[in-house]
Amino acid sequence: IILTVHNKEWLLEKVLEGIYYNTRTPYELIIVIDGCTDNSERVVWDTLLSTPVDWKLLYAPDVFETKANNLGLKAAKGDKVIIIQDDMIVNEKDWNVRMEKPFKAFDDVFAVTANTAHNWIYNENSKHIDMEDNLDKPFFIYWAINSPHYPLQASEKWRRRYSHIKDEKRRRYAAFMSSMDEAIGDLLEEIDQLGLKENTIVVYTSDQGFYLGEHGWYDKRFIYDESFKTPLMIKWPNKIKPGTTNQEMVQNLDFAQTFLEAAMIDAPQDMQGESLIPLLTGDTESWDREAVYYHYYEYPSVHMAKRHYGIVNKEFKLVRFYYDIDEWELYDRLNDPNEMNNVYDDPDYKDVVIKLTQELKEMRVKYKDSEELDKSFIYKKK
């Protein structure tokens, strides 16, 4: 197994761990550092020093052809190549040429990025290890799929499927989404084949939504619905009635309490979420949350999304932007679902503003947020 590393030390660590824990046959590991300036060498030593893995650390120029020729890698017929890259945006044609040309002699070549690392670890070795080894006792698997995320890469199969989409970012996004869906389908099929289907809770969710041009943006972080709303689907045989939908205000901080209650474990009193079990089992009368709180404070920083916090219920969304500006926004979510019209200064919504402003203050106290904390998170350049 050969790794080529380029400025992605956290990803290198994950792939090294994935190889170590999931590769069952004997192997020699060759790590090729291709001119990067980060701490990749330290990561290699820290990760592998205490393991019985037979490994070598080599250095080569940041050119795949030169690297392959100088190190004689073409002669290693039958080996597997994993290429770790940090390219944010990769031209598909150039990427394929770079990957295939110097390593034609190898049986298997993987291009591993922040997006594709999970695909290699999942598809190659580990999709059934934890489940198969725990058929006789409870288990918990947390599968953090990093896609869809930069760089927007996908398999050739799905790139061809969406080749008709003109916008490059949307085309790549669609292909990567389908690659992810296919992998999830494989996992669900594995659960079924292992006989775990009727006794396994499956939760499909994300950390946020994503903009694909809405409001003129491409990314996330803002409180507007395209990124604020998050997918959430839960499958629990004999507990959740198939086809059930719900519009209550839930958050990802509710997941911990939900899993604890499902496992019949008492939740610590200082946790801030609420168990979703009543909603999942149809006991909606036991659910009393009417609004949720949001705060984004990472500014100034690389993404340059302004600092803001707000309160959101089924009808309205009140937002305050602060730090180097002081602006308020109010959206009527029922009459303006795309949130295009700020009605904060509209006299017809005066009572709504007063009510939500007070509730926002109370919610900040509830979650122990404050102006002091707002200021403490300000990033100061050296």
C-alpha positions in Angstrom: 0.0 0.0 0.0 1.5 3.4 -1.0 0.3 6.8 0.2 1.2 10.1 -1.4 0.6 12.9 1.0 -0.1 16.6 0.2 -1.0 19.1 3.0 -3.7 17.1 4.7 -2.3 15.8 7.9 -5.7 15.1 9.7 -6.8 13.1 6.6 -3.5 11.2 6.6 -4.0 10.2 10.2 -7.5 8.9 9.4 -6.4 6.9 6.4 -3.4 5.4 8.3 -5.8 4.4 11.1 -8.3 3.0 8.6 -5.6 0.8 7.0 -4.2 -0.4 10.3 -7.6 -1.4 11.8 -9.3 -2.7 8.6 -6.6 -4.5 6.6 -6.4 -8.2 7.5 -3.8 -9.5 5.1 -0.1 -8.9 5.6 1.2 -5.8 3.9 4.1 -3.3 3.7 3.2 0.3 4.0 5.2 2.9 2.0 4.4 6.5 2.8 5.6 9.0 0.1 5.8 12.6 1.3 5.6 14.7 -1.9 7.0 18.0 -0.9 4.4 19.1 1.6 5.3 21.6 4.3 2.9 20.5 7.1 3.4 18.0 9.9 2.7 14.8 7.8 6.0 13.2 8.9 5.1 13.7 12.5 1.6 12.3 11.9 3.1 9.2 10.4 5.5 8.6 13.3 2.8 9.3 15.9 0.3 7.0 14.3 2.5 4.0 13.3 5.4 4.0 15.8 3.7 1.8 18.3 2.1 -0.5 15.8 3.6 -3.7 14.3 3.1 -2.4 10.8 6.1 -2.7 8.4 6.4 0.8 7.0 8.8 3.1 5.2 8.8 6.9 4.8 10.1 8.2 1.5 10.3 11.7 -0.1 9.7 12.7 -3.7 9.0 15.8 -5.8 5.4 16.9 -6.1 5.1 15.3 -9.6 3.5 11.9 -9.8 5.4 10.8 -12.9 8.8 11.7 -11.4 7.8 10.1 -8.2 6.8 6.9 -9.8 9.9 6.6 -12.0 12.4 7.6 -9.4 11.1 5.2 -6.8 10.5 2.4 -9.2 6.9 2.1 -8.1 5.7 0.8 -11.5 7.4 -2.5 -10.7 5.2 -3.1 -7.6 2.6 -5.0 -9.6 -0.4 -6.0 -7.6 -0.1 -3.3 -4.9 -2.7 -0.8 -4.0 -2.1 3.0 -4.3 -4.0 5.5 -2.1 -3.3 9.1 -3.1 -4.1 11.8 -0.6 -4.8 15.2 -2.1 -5.9 18.6 -0.8 -7.0 20.1 -4.0 -10.1 22.2 -3.4 -11.4 22.2 -7.0 -10.1 19.5 -9.3 -10.6 19.5 -13.1 -12.1 16.0 -13.7 -10.1 15.3 -16.9 -6.7 16.5 -15.5 -7.4 14.6 -12.2 -7.9 11.3 -14.0 -4.7 11.8 -16.0 -2.7 12.6 -12.9 -4.0 9.5 -11.1 -3.8 7.0 -13.9 -0.6 7.8 -15.9 2.1 7.0 -13.4 0.4 4.1 -11.7 -0.9 2.0 -14.6 0.9 -1.1 -13.3 -1.1 -1.2 -10.0 -4.2 -3.3 -9.6 -6.0 -0.6 -7.6 -5.6 3.2 -7.3 -7.7 5.3 -5.0 -7.7 9.1 -5.0 -8.4 10.0 -1.3 -9.6 13.5 -0.4 -11.6 14.9 2.5 -14.6 13.7 0.5 -13.5 10.3 -0.6 -11.7 9.0 2.4 -14.9 7.6 3.8 -15.6 5.8 0.5 -12.3 3.9 0.6 -12.5 2.9 4.3 -16.2 1.9 3.9 -16.1 0.1 0.5 -12.8 -1.7 1.0 -12.9 -3.4 4.3 -14.9 -2.1 7.2 -18.6 -1.9 6.2 -19.5 -5.0 8.1 -16.7 -5.5 10.7 -18.3 -3.7 13.6 -21.8 -5.1 13.0 -20.7 -8.6 12.2 -18.5 -8.8 15.3 -21.4 -7.6 17.5 -24.4 -9.6 16.4 -24.9 -10.9 19.9 -24.7 -7.6 21.7 -25.7 -3.9 21.3 -23.5 -1.7 19.2 -23.4 1.9 18.0 -21.9 3.0 14.7 -21.3 6.7 13.9 -20.6 7.1 10.2 -19.6 10.7 9.4 -19.8 10.9 5.6 -17.8 14.0 4.7 -19.5 14.5 1.3 -21.0 16.5 -0.1 -18.0 18.8 0.5 -15.0 20.1 -1.3 -13.5 19.0 -3.5 -16.6 18.0 -5.4 -15.5 14.6 -6.8 -17.5 11.5 -7.6 -17.1 8.2 -9.4 -17.0 8.1 -13.1 -20.4 6.4 -13.2 -22.2 9.3 -11.6 -20.2 12.0 -13.4 -21.5 10.5 -16.6 -25.0 10.3 -15.3 -25.1 14.1 -14.6 -23.0 15.2 -17.6 -26.0 17.1 -19.0 -26.0 19.6 -16.1 -24.3 22.8 -17.4 -23.3 24.4 -14.1 -20.1 22.7 -13.1 -20.6 23.0 -9.3 -24.2 21.7 -9.5 -23.1 18.8 -11.7 -20.4 17.7 -9.3 -22.6 18.2 -6.4 -25.3 16.0 -7.9 -22.8 13.3 -8.8 -21.3 13.2 -5.3 -24.8 13.1 -3.7 -25.6 10.0 -5.7 -22.3 8.4 -4.8 -23.2 9.0 -1.2 -26.7 7.6 -1.6 -25.3 4.5 -3.2 -22.9 3.9 -0.3 -25.7 4.4 2.2 -27.8 1.9 0.2 -24.9 -0.6 0.5 -24.8 -0.2 4.3 -28.6 -0.7 4.6 -28.3 -3.8 2.5 -25.5 -5.1 4.8 -27.7 -4.5 7.8 -30.5 -6.6 6.2 -28.1 -9.4 5.2 -26.7 -9.7 8.7 -30.3 -10.1 10.1 -30.2 -6.8 12.0 -32.9 -5.0 10.1 -35.7 -5.4 12.6 -33.6 -4.5 15.6 -31.5 -1.5 14.4 -32.3 2.2 14.6 -31.0 4.0 11.5 -30.7 7.8 11.6 -29.9 9.8 8.4 -29.0 13.4 9.0 -26.4 16.1 8.5 -24.8 19.0 10.3 -26.6 21.6 8.1 -28.0 22.3 4.7 -26.3 23.9 1.8 -26.7 26.8 -0.6 -26.4 26.1 -4.3 -26.9 29.7 -5.5 -29.9 30.7 -3.3 -29.6 34.2 -2.0 -26.5 34.4 -4.3 -24.5 32.1 -2.0 -22.7 28.9 -2.3 -21.9 27.2 1.1 -23.6 27.3 4.5 -23.4 29.1 7.9 -26.2 31.7 7.5 -29.5 31.2 9.4 -31.6 31.2 6.2 -33.5 28.0 5.6 -31.3 26.5 2.8 -28.5 25.9 5.2 -30.4 26.2 8.5 -32.8 23.3 7.8 -31.2 19.9 8.1 -32.4 16.5 6.7 -33.5 14.0 9.3 -34.9 10.6 8.7 -35.2 7.8 11.3 -36.0 4.2 10.8 -37.0 2.2 13.8 -39.0 -1.0 13.0 -42.0 -1.7 15.3 -41.6 1.7 16.9 -41.9 4.3 14.2 -44.9 4.0 11.9 -43.6 4.0 8.3 -44.3 7.2 6.4 -44.7 9.3 9.5 -43.7 13.0 9.1 -43.4 15.8 11.6 -42.9 19.6 11.4 -41.9 20.3 15.0 -38.8 22.3 15.9 -36.1 19.8 16.5 -32.3 20.2 16.5 -29.2 18.0 16.3 -28.5 18.6 19.9 -31.6 16.4 20.5 -29.9 13.3 19.2 -27.9 12.5 22.3 -30.9 12.4 24.6 -32.9 10.4 21.9 -30.2 7.7 21.7 -29.8 7.6 25.5 -33.6 7.1 26.0 -33.7 4.5 23.2 -30.9 2.6 25.1 -32.8 3.1 28.4 -30.0 5.2 29.8 -30.7 8.3 31.9 -29.5 11.6 30.3 -27.3 13.9 32.4 -29.2 16.9 33.7 -26.9 19.5 32.1 -27.6 18.4 28.5 -29.5 21.0 26.5 -31.4 18.9 24.0 -34.7 17.0 24.3 -35.4 13.4 23.4 -37.3 12.9 20.2 -38.9 9.7 21.3 -42.3 11.3 21.9 -42.4 12.6 18.4 -41.1 9.3 16.9 -43.8 7.3 18.7 -46.7 9.6 18.0 -46.9 11.2 21.5 -46.9 14.8 20.1 -48.8 16.1 23.2 -45.6 15.6 25.3 -43.6 17.9 23.0 -43.6 21.5 24.1 -40.8 23.2 22.3 -42.0 26.1 20.2 -38.7 27.7 18.9 -35.0 27.0 18.4 -31.9 29.1 18.9 -29.0 29.6 16.5 -25.7 31.5 16.8 -22.9 31.8 14.3 -19.8 33.6 15.6 -16.8 32.6 13.4 -16.1 36.0 11.9 -13.7 37.5 10.9 -12.4 34.2 9.5 -11.8 32.3 6.3 -15.5 32.1 5.3 -16.4 35.7 6.1 -20.0 35.0 7.0 -21.1 37.8 9.4 -21.8 37.1 13.1 -25.4 36.6 13.9 -27.8 34.9 16.2 -31.6 34.3 16.1 -34.8 32.6 17.2 -36.9 30.5 14.8 -40.4 29.1 15.2 -42.9 27.7 12.7 -44.1 31.1 11.7 -41.2 33.6 12.0 -37.5 34.0 12.1 -35.9 36.9 14.0 -32.1 37.5 13.4 -29.6 39.9 14.8 -26.3 40.6 12.9 -23.7 42.1 15.2 -19.9 42.8 15.7 -19.0 45.3 13.0 -22.7 45.9 12.0 -25.9 46.1 13.9 -28.8 44.9 11.8 -32.1 43.1 12.5 -34.1 40.9 10.1 -37.5 39.3 10.5 -39.0 36.8 8.1 -42.6 35.6 7.8 -41.9 31.9 7.2 -45.5 31.1 6.2 -46.0 33.9 3.6 -42.4 34.2 2.5 -40.9 30.7 2.6 -37.8 31.8 0.5 -37.1 34.5 3.1 -36.6 37.3 0.6 -38.5 40.1 2.3 -37.2 41.5 5.6 -40.3 42.8 7.5 -38.5 43.9 10.7 -39.5 47.5 10.2 -43.0 46.8 8.9 -45.6 48.3 11.3 -47.8 45.2 10.8 -45.2 43.1 12.5 -44.5 45.4 15.4 -46.0 43.0 18.0 -44.2 40.0 16.5 -40.9 41.9 16.8 -41.5 42.8 20.5 -42.6 39.2 21.4 -39.7 37.5 19.6 -37.1 39.9 20.9 -38.1 39.1 24.4 -38.1 35.3 23.7 -34.7 35.6 22.1 -33.3 37.2 25.2 -34.8 34.4 27.4 -33.4 31.8 25.0 -29.9 33.2 25.2 -30.1 33.0 29.0 -31.4 29.4 28.8 -28.5 28.3 26.7 -26.0 30.3 28.7 -25.1 32.6 25.8 -24.3 36.3 26.4 -22.7 39.4 25.0 -19.6 38.5 27.0 -19.3 35.2 25.2 -20.0 37.0 21.9 -16.9 39.1 22.4 -14.8 36.2 23.7 -15.1 34.4 20.4 -13.8 37.3 18.3 -10.8 36.3 16.3 -7.9 38.7 16.7 -5.2 38.7 14.0 -1.7 38.7 15.2 
